[in-house]
Amino acid sequence: MVKLLVGVGEWETEEELTMKYAFPLVLWQTEDNWNVQAVNASESPWNTEVIGKMLDRTTALENRFIKDVFHITDHIVLEDKEILGYFGK
């Protein structure tokens, strides 16, 4: 299992974090599947809002960017060499 922090949102305005969100996640692999789960901010090893407001699981799953987050994690399990190497792929 690996822990991820994915930041998404409106990046045009650098001075405001109001439309930027950080999604703490866990990623793991079973025999035939990749799994990703949003977790609470307290479960994240990062304590930062540099990339956006850190969301808890319930809030994250209701956020309008959650589909984008899962789209990003789809690319992670296909293309991220460090993650794939960690899982022996």
C-alpha angles and dihedrals in degrees: 000000000000130000120228137187114202120189121203138159144085106338100176093093112057096184096060127065094181094103097037122090136188117212116201110210143172122218126196139160131229125191094282108009147054116226129200126184132182111231136189119277090245089065092057120097088215121081101188142114094192091114095035146301109320110239130209119228098264094047091045093053090052094046117110091232097058092100089054090051092053089046088055092049089051087059092045093059091047102041115015105105094194093052093043090048091051089056092045096251 
